[in-house]
Amino acid sequence: MTGPFRVFIGWDKREPIAYDVAKFSLERHASIPVEVTPIKLDELRERKLYWRTEDPLATTDFTYSRFLTPALAGYHGWALFCDCDFLFLGDIAGLVEYTKTPKAVYCVQHDYTPKDTVKMDGKPQTVYPRKNWSSLMLFNCDHPSVKSLTPEVVNSQTGAYLHRMQWAKDEDIGSLPVTWNWLEGWNEKPEQGTPNVVHFTRGGPWFAEWQNVDYGDLWRKEADALRRAAA
């Protein structure tokens, strides 16, 4: 892989601090050059890349727009997408080894059925096959299956088609270790150390009612470090 590691993080107007901390923690732990870009819905609409009507079942601004990552990366090289409710505690360089294979996309292949009926700020918690697979995707943007994710497809296909990765053959979907998308409230904490990436999928410490979550103290420390760096 040449050039910086390209990362696209979903941005939601209801929780901009989540994006800021995700970006800051990723960059702070990275031992390789990274290029982080927010996926902002308003900007995509202005660029005529996104024109879907609002979906009442969509829990974030980037529910569908995440699949524009390959288009934003020019359908070339590798690019990572992740949700904004992530805390990076490990070095993103650990994902580079996966870019040496011809898979279409890599993700943590969770077998996940959420216990809660609501998430974050009261949004409904939907249940579907391969849930959370698409919350972190390492795209091989040169792969034909990934190139099929044109703006026209992203704006017209169903959520099931996109999130269940029906645009790729099963054998072209690579598996990442759970440490790269560790689900707070679902996955067991490691006996030693921390996950590389904590995903506050139910709700994170930036919400008053979600203070007592696993690794919430580490998120608050990262937020404090971000504030000091910005001062």
N, C-alpha and C positions, 0 to 999 in steps of 0.2 A: 504494500500500500504506500503510495506516494502522497505527499502533502499532508495537511493536518487531518486529524480524525474528525469527520463532520458529524455533528450531533444536532438534531432538531427536537426541541422540547415544546410540548403543547403549552399554550398560554391561555389562561382563563381570566376574564375580567373580575371574577368574584374572588380570586385568590392569587393576585400577582406576586405576593411575597413567597408563595410556594415555588413559583418559577425561579425567582431570584435566588433562593437558597439552593434549589436543585442545580442551577447553573454554577453558582459559586462553589458548592461542594464538589461538583464534578471537576471543575478547573483546578481547585486547590489540591486535589489528590492525584491529578494526572501527571504522569512522567513523560508524556508525549505531547506534541502540539495538538490542540483541539480548536475547533471552530464551532461555536454554539449559536444556533439561530432559533428564535421563538417562532412558533406557528401561530400567527394571529389571524383570526377569522376576518376582521375588517380589512386587513391588508390583502388577504387572498381575494376577497370580493372586489376590491379596487383593481386588482390585477387580472380580473376575469378568470381566475382559476377556480373559484368556488361560487356556486349559485344555487345550492340546495335550499329548499324551504326549511324553516325551522322545524325540528322534530321534537315533540313534547317528551319523548322518551330519552332524548340525548342528555347525558348527565354532565357533559363538559362542552366547552366551545370547540374542542378538537375531536369530538366523537368520530366524525367522518374525515375531517381535514388531515388527520394524521397520515392517511393513505396517499396524500400528495407529496410525502417525503421524497420518493424517487423522482418525481417531476421537479421538485425544488432542487434536487441534487443533479439535475441534468441527465438523468438516466445513465449515469456513468460512475464507476467506482462503488465504494461502500458508504453507507450512511446509516446512522443509528437514530431511531425515534424513541422517545420515552415520554410518559406522562409527566406533569409538573409536580405531582405529589410524591416525588422521589427524594431520597437523601443518599448521596454517594459517599461511601465510607472506604471504598477500595479504588484501585487505580484502573481507569478505563482501558489502559494499555493491555489488560488481560483479555480483552475481546479481540485484539488484533489477530491472534492465532486462528480465529474462526474465519477470517477473510481469505484464508489460503485454500479454501475448498469451494466447489462449484454450486453449493446450495443456493436456493433463491432467497431464503430468509432464515434467520435464526431467532428463536425466542425461548423463554422458559415455558415448557409445556405443562402448565398447571392442570391438576384435576381439582377444580375449585368450585365449591357451592357455598356462596356466602350465607352466613347465619343471620345477618341483619336484613331488615326489609327496607331500610333507608341508609343513605350514605352521605358523607360530607354535610352540606348545609340543608339537609332535609330532602335531597333528591332521592327518588326511588332507586332501590338496588335491584337491577334486573338480573335474571339468571338465564344463561344460554351456554351451549357447548363451547368449549375452548375459551371460556371466560378468562380474561386477563392475559391471554397469549399476546394480544395486540398492544398491551400497555408498554412493552419494550420489544422493538423489532430491529434487528440488524439486517438491513436490506442489501442484497447484491444487486445494485441498480443496473448492471449489464445483463442480468438474467432475463430471458424472454418473458417469463411469468411476471416478473416485477415491472418490466416495460409495458405490460398490459394494463397497469394501473394508470391509465391516462386520466386527465381531468374529467373527460366525458364519462368514463367508467365510475370514478369516485363520486361524481355528482348524480349518477343515475342508479347505481346498483344498491341492493338492499344491505342493511347492516349485517345480516347473516352472511351474505356473500363476502363482505369485506372482512369482518372481524373473525370469522371462522376460517379465513384464508383459503376460501374455495377457488381463489385465483391462482393457486399453486398446487401442484401435485403433492400428496402426502410425503412422498420420498424426497421432495425438494425442500421440505421444511425441517431445518436442523434444530437440534435441542441444545439449549444452554443449561448449565447447572443452576439450581434454584437460588444460589447466592447472588445471581445477577438480577433477580426480581423477587426479593423476599417479601412475602405478603404479611404485613403486620396484622395480628389477630387470627392468622390462619396457619402459617408455617411455624414449626418449632424453632426456638432460638438455638443457635449452634452452641455446643458445649464449650468451645473456646473461641475467642475473638468475636467478630461481628460479620454480618453479611456484607458483601461488596456494595449492594444496593438495597436499601429499605424502601418499600412501597407502602405508603400510608393509604391503602385503598379504601378503608372505611371512613377516614377523616384524620386530619393531621393536627399538630400542635398549633398551627396558625388559627385554628378555631377554638374558641373558649371552652367548648364542651368536649374537646378531644385532647386534653392535656395529659392524661394518665394513660399513655399508650407506650408500648415497647419502643425504645430508642427515641422517645420524645425528648429526653434530656439532651441527647446528642444533636437533635435538630435545633433545639433552642440555643445550644452552644454555637452551632454553625451560623444561626441567624445573628447571634451577638458578634461573631467574628466578621460577618458581612457588614454589620453596622459600623464596627470599628474601622474596617477597611475603607468604607465610604466616607468616613468623617474627615 
